[in-house]
Amino acid sequence: MHDILSAKKILSLVEKQDFYNLVVLDTVNSTNSYIKELAASGASHATTVIADSQTNGRGRLGREFFSPGGTGIYMSILTDPSKIKIPVSHLTIAAGVAACRTLTGICDASPSIKWVNDIFLHDKKVCGILAESVVNAKTNTFPYTIVGIGINVSTSAEIFPGKLSEIAGSVFPANITRNEIIAKLLNEFDNICSNAEIKNLVDEYKKYSRVLGKKISFTKNGKAFSGTAKDINLDGNLVVSLEDGQEMILSSGEVSLGSSNFLS
């Protein structure tokens, strides 16, 4: 399939054609890093950087996001907190729901979200999200937040390096280009940021959850814990019922699912 990224083609498919300022690049170190430079130079809300490949794609906790050319979607969206309806703290949730809505329409399986930012199909991670709020040191404010989204669209299993080949997978949609997927994703993300009620957004996010009701383990303040993922509250935090009966609320971090459920 002819699948060359095109700003013109993407803009022809988005609902608000005058809303997005799209920058499409052949390669970049990281779309999040690149858009930070644009923001520092005065880039506007909804500026979006899309690259065919990344040489230093980044995920959460400093991990690399494998970003080969021609097979994935690597994009970052600049958001002005004053111009969106939802709180900045919910942008990762918004991006996760937008991605799941998009994938639901183009895949033969239902996507699920591993709290807080990994999206799975067929028990393989196909999408990661990295939201970064950048502080203005002079005013101690957060003038913008960057939402990075990476999707493995048609990356073959054999080219994922090392242990990543055991964890990562691709969407492999039928008869749809990356340009079309990006346009669908931008439409969904804008719709959520412009219109979503928090309770409805969190409820939809919970509907996609692959951790609720499952046994999980995690580390907090250097100490290991295990319990059952009980709920995701309106702040987007994970509520965990510990094995000793206590309840713990996680606002960030990484959880692992027990082998009795599935590994991730």
C-alpha positions, 0 to 999 in steps of 0.5 A: 500500500502506498503509505507516505506521510503527507501533511496535505493528505492528513489535513484533508481528512481532519474535521478542523482543517484550519485548527492544526499546524502540521509538521511532517518530517522524514526523520527526527531524534524525537518528536517530543524534543523537536516540538519543545524547540518549536514551542520555545520559538512561539509555536501555537496550540495544536501544532503537531509534529509527525515523523516517519522515523525517530533516532531517539524516540522516548517512552516513559521512565527514559525508555527508548521507543523503537521507531523504524521508518515506514511502519509506524506513527510517531507524533507529538501534539502541543497543547495549551492548557487554557485552550482545552476543557479537560485538566492537563493531568488527564491528557494521557487518559484522553490520548489513550481513549482517543487511540483506543477509539481509533484502533477499535475502528480499524482492527480485528481485535479490541484494544486495552490499556495497561495503566497508565499509558500502554495500549495492547492488542493481542497481548502485545504493546502496540502504542505508547503515550508520553505526556510532558508538561514543560515549565517556564522557569521565569514564571514557574508556570506550565505554558504548554504540555506535549502529548507524544503518541507512538503506534506500531502500525506494520512493524514486523516482529522480527525487526523489534530488537532484543526482548522488545520482540517478546513484548511489542506488536503491531496493529496491521490494519487492513486497507488504511494508511498511516495518514488516515489513522493519524487524521482519525486520531487527531479528530478523536483527541480534539473531540475529547479535549474540547468536549469531554466530561471528566466522569465520562472520560474516566469511565470510558478509559476504565472500559478499556482497562486491562488491569482492573480486577487483576493481581498486580505488583508495583514499587513505591518509595523503594518498597515492593507491593502487590494487590488487586487493581480495584478502580481508577478514580476521577483523577485518573489514579489507580486504586489498589487493594493490597493483600493485607486489606489496606488501600493504596492510590497510585498517581504515577509509576509502573505496574506489572500484571501477575503471571496468572493473568498475563505478563506485560 
